[in-house]
Amino acid sequence: MDLENIPQPAYGPGPEPPASGAAGLAGMVHGFLRLVQPNALPRVLCCLSFLLSQLLLYELGFLVCAAIGLLFIILVPLVGCCFCCCRC
């Protein structure tokens, strides 16, 4: 078997940040998105329950962020009201 005719792959650099003045902000956004959603979108469509569990795993990071956001939306005014009304 002659393996000399197989071309070698040419790897290029990864995606570059935009050429604007907000390169640090773009890096933070990409880092956050990689942290929140590290899994690839599931492509298996064999049954609905398996697909639903895979989609929940895919969106888990966003669900956790939404739950923390709702917790802060509810707790911050409540704690502020307690400090304001119940000063001892």
Buried (B, 14 or more C-beta within 10 A) or exposed (E): EEEEEEEEEEEEEEEEEEEEEEEEEEEEEEEEEEEBBEEEEEEEEEEEEEBEEBEEEBBBBEEEBEEEEEEEEEEEEEEEEEEEEEEE
